[in-house]
Amino acid sequence: MLSHEYETLLIVRPDIEDAAVFGIAEKVEAVLTENGGHILDREDWGKRKLSYPIKKHQKGHYIRMNYLSPAELVAEIERRIRIEDDVVRFMTVRLADAVDVPTRIEQAAVQRAQREEEMKRRAAEAALGIEGDDEDDFGGGDDDDDDDVVGGEGR
């Protein structure tokens, strides 16, 4: 059976307990695995401020799920999400078509392991009071603008 890679982002009411939030995610995962899908990753982003109020809530509990499934299964997953009263918004995006399932599952396991290792490293640095390298900063070059005079005369 042909599988595609999808990502679903759930925004759950902020006033419910964490156990109920994880219960919603578990229900979605159960529907997925029972019908031939494969969970690649699930991330709990926690409570964040919404861009605009939704059902009188200023914040929402975000959960991101990345999975492989046949196209028909996405409709069933979204139907089950709509039934949940505590989910205020959700969105599903197809990331890739016709994915090689075993290869993608292995890649996802490697990515998860790398992310967990990075989180452990950052936690250890934070415990020691060491500031980590921000290699992801833009520019990465010379921050001193005194040397960057272009064209004939200085300032």
C-alpha positions as CSV (number, residue, x, y, z in Angstrom):
1,M,0.0,0.0,0.0
2,L,1.3,3.5,-0.9
3,S,2.1,5.7,2.1
4,H,2.6,9.5,2.2
5,E,4.3,11.5,5.0
6,Y,2.0,13.9,6.9
7,E,2.4,16.4,9.7
8,T,-0.6,17.3,11.9
9,L,-0.5,20.2,14.3
10,L,-3.1,20.1,17.1
11,I,-4.0,23.1,19.3
12,V,-5.7,21.9,22.5
13,R,-7.5,24.1,25.1
14,P,-4.9,25.4,27.6
15,D,-7.1,24.9,30.7
16,I,-7.2,21.1,30.5
17,E,-4.7,18.9,32.3
18,D,-1.6,17.6,30.6
19,A,-2.8,14.0,31.0
20,A,-5.9,14.8,28.9
21,V,-3.8,16.5,26.2
22,F,-1.6,13.4,25.9
23,G,-4.8,11.3,25.9
24,I,-6.0,13.1,22.8
25,A,-2.6,12.5,21.1
26,E,-2.7,8.9,22.1
27,K,-6.2,8.4,20.6
28,V,-5.0,9.9,17.3
29,E,-1.9,7.7,17.3
30,A,-4.1,4.6,18.1
31,V,-6.3,5.3,15.1
32,L,-3.2,5.7,12.9
33,T,-1.4,2.5,14.0
34,E,-4.6,0.4,14.0
35,N,-5.2,1.3,10.3
36,G,-1.7,0.7,8.9
37,G,0.0,4.0,9.6
38,H,3.4,4.6,11.3
39,I,4.2,7.3,13.8
40,L,7.5,9.0,13.0
41,D,7.6,11.6,15.7
42,R,5.5,13.5,18.2
43,E,6.6,16.7,19.9
44,D,4.9,18.5,22.7
45,W,5.5,22.2,22.2
46,G,3.6,23.1,25.4
47,K,1.4,26.1,26.0
48,R,2.0,29.1,23.7
49,K,0.3,32.3,23.0
50,L,-2.2,32.2,20.0
51,S,-2.0,34.8,17.3
52,Y,-5.6,35.7,17.9
53,P,-8.2,34.5,20.5
54,I,-9.9,31.2,19.6
55,K,-13.1,30.4,21.6
56,K,-12.0,33.0,24.2
57,H,-8.6,31.4,24.8
58,Q,-5.4,33.5,24.5
59,K,-3.1,30.4,24.7
60,G,-3.2,26.9,23.4
61,H,-1.3,23.6,24.0
62,Y,0.5,22.7,20.8
63,I,1.3,19.1,19.7
64,R,3.0,18.2,16.5
65,M,2.8,14.7,15.0
66,N,4.7,13.4,12.0
67,Y,3.5,10.1,10.5
68,L,3.3,7.9,7.4
69,S,-0.2,6.8,6.3
70,P,-2.3,6.0,3.2
71,A,-4.2,9.1,2.0
72,E,-7.6,7.6,2.9
73,L,-6.6,7.4,6.6
74,V,-6.0,11.1,6.9
75,A,-9.7,11.8,6.5
76,E,-10.5,9.4,9.3
77,I,-7.9,10.9,11.6
78,E,-9.3,14.4,10.9
79,R,-12.8,13.2,11.6
80,R,-11.8,11.8,15.0
81,I,-10.0,15.1,15.8
82,R,-13.1,17.1,15.0
83,I,-15.1,15.0,17.5
84,E,-12.7,16.0,20.3
85,D,-14.2,19.1,22.1
86,D,-10.9,20.1,23.6
87,V,-9.2,20.6,20.3
88,V,-9.6,24.2,19.2
89,R,-7.7,24.0,15.9
90,F,-5.8,21.5,13.8
91,M,-4.0,21.3,10.5
92,T,-2.6,18.5,8.4
93,V,0.0,19.0,5.7
94,R,1.4,16.4,3.3
95,L,5.1,16.5,3.4
96,A,6.1,13.9,0.9
97,D,4.4,11.6,-1.6
98,A,5.1,7.8,-2.2
99,V,7.5,7.4,0.7
100,D,9.6,4.2,1.2
101,V,8.3,3.3,4.6
102,P,11.2,1.2,6.1
103,T,13.8,3.8,5.0
104,R,11.8,6.7,6.3
105,I,11.2,5.0,9.7
106,E,15.0,4.5,10.1
107,Q,15.7,8.1,9.2
108,A,13.1,9.3,11.7
109,A,14.7,7.2,14.4
110,V,18.1,8.7,13.7
111,Q,16.7,12.3,13.7
112,R,14.9,11.6,17.0
113,A,18.1,10.3,18.6
114,Q,20.1,13.4,17.3
115,R,17.4,15.7,18.7
116,E,17.4,14.0,22.1
117,E,21.2,14.1,22.3
118,E,21.1,17.8,21.5
119,M,18.5,18.4,24.2
120,K,20.7,16.5,26.7
121,R,23.7,18.6,25.7
122,R,21.8,21.8,26.1
123,A,20.4,20.7,29.5
124,A,23.9,19.9,30.7
125,E,25.2,23.2,29.5
126,A,22.4,25.1,31.2
127,A,23.0,23.2,34.4
128,L,26.7,24.3,34.3
129,G,25.8,27.8,33.3
130,I,27.6,27.5,29.9
131,E,26.1,29.4,27.0
132,G,26.0,27.2,23.9
133,D,27.2,28.1,20.5
134,D,24.6,29.8,18.4
135,E,25.7,28.3,15.1
136,D,22.3,28.9,13.6
137,D,22.6,32.7,13.8
138,F,22.3,34.5,10.5
139,G,25.3,36.3,9.2
140,G,27.9,34.3,11.1
141,G,30.5,36.7,9.8
142,D,32.0,39.9,11.1
143,D,29.7,41.8,13.4
144,D,32.0,44.8,13.6
145,D,30.9,47.3,10.9
146,D,34.0,49.4,11.1
147,D,35.9,47.3,8.5
148,D,33.1,47.1,6.0
149,V,33.7,50.4,4.1
150,V,33.0,50.0,0.5
151,G,34.1,52.4,-2.2
152,G,36.8,55.0,-2.0
153,E,36.5,57.2,1.1
154,G,35.8,56.2,4.7
155,R,33.1,57.7,6.8
